[in-house]
């Protein structure tokens, strides 16, 4: 498959697509990609030196090198409606913490498995499950975030030293991950998913106390980091995640977890009733979407799989943004022809129902995914995603 390398032409088209989309009069469906540096670290072809996540997390020079390789790869090999080719005025990087930042800040030990991303080991067992209540919310730069701050400051020094990549400087360094994975998900990470689900039924008072603690901790962390880095603390709208609510029935979610979601969202917006919020939910949590729309003012859903997009867009209506598409296993293992057909199938399902669908992989591109398959998905969106 021959790929079009006219990045200037590509960027002009993508810019038009997004401008028209945000004006509410799209000509075609846009496509984005969720990608992170694991496509470098966990791909032998992209990581011939065999750099590990342990090295990447602990050495700022290694993190900068890998992160810039990832940006270059994204801009030259992975086609979607993002800017491609070299950036005009330099690179923007951040301290990458994957999905461990919040649980490790609370005290969870980090595990570095071979051939996979780091994860947090649950540390609240039946003998010490009240530990966090006794210790209280950690300081803003305690535990894992102490190292994150050290990495950030080291990156700033490298930026000021004149560090370049492909002839371009680093124009900006960000601290990264000033958000939350969601109280239910963090509870599952630090207590163990099975244990916490049992807590919800057998020890509901404890489960509620833990969710409240984690919500307050998230608010303390988000507000504190935003103030520290000069970012607006309260906004018109917010967006977070909580993948683990996919484990719950609608009734259990609404009774046990929703009050903490409302507390989280309403504490970070100017006017909750007028806010237009977003949420990221991997897995199939679509049974919760109507309730989230109506009670958290969520108007943008970033989805995972398995999701019936035709049914979902019909249920939620044309004013709700849904981001989703082909599951990552298919993108890794199927042929470009099969990818094109599956892209067309999803587009044909959603086009009669909405013009606010954003195509993407479902969810987060796997290492070793053939770039030809990503290109085939993008070309199918360009071919079949037109509304006129």
BELCOR-V201965 format. One record per helix or strand of 2 or more residues. SS is the DSSP state (2 for helix, 1 for strand). FROM is the first residue (numbers start at 1). LEN is the number of residues. If there is no record, write none. Layout:
ss:SS from:FROM len:LEN
ss:SS from:FROM len:LEN
This chain:
ss:2 from:7 len:17
ss:2 from:38 len:4
ss:2 from:53 len:6
ss:2 from:60 len:18
ss:1 from:91 len:4
ss:2 from:101 len:5
ss:1 from:109 len:3
ss:1 from:119 len:3
ss:2 from:131 len:5
ss:2 from:144 len:17
ss:1 from:164 len:2
ss:1 from:168 len:7
ss:2 from:183 len:9
ss:2 from:193 len:10
ss:2 from:204 len:25
ss:1 from:239 len:3
ss:2 from:243 len:5
ss:2 from:250 len:17
ss:2 from:272 len:3
ss:1 from:277 len:5
ss:2 from:286 len:11
ss:1 from:298 len:6
ss:2 from:309 len:8
ss:1 from:321 len:4
ss:2 from:328 len:6
ss:2 from:336 len:16
ss:1 from:357 len:3
ss:2 from:371 len:14
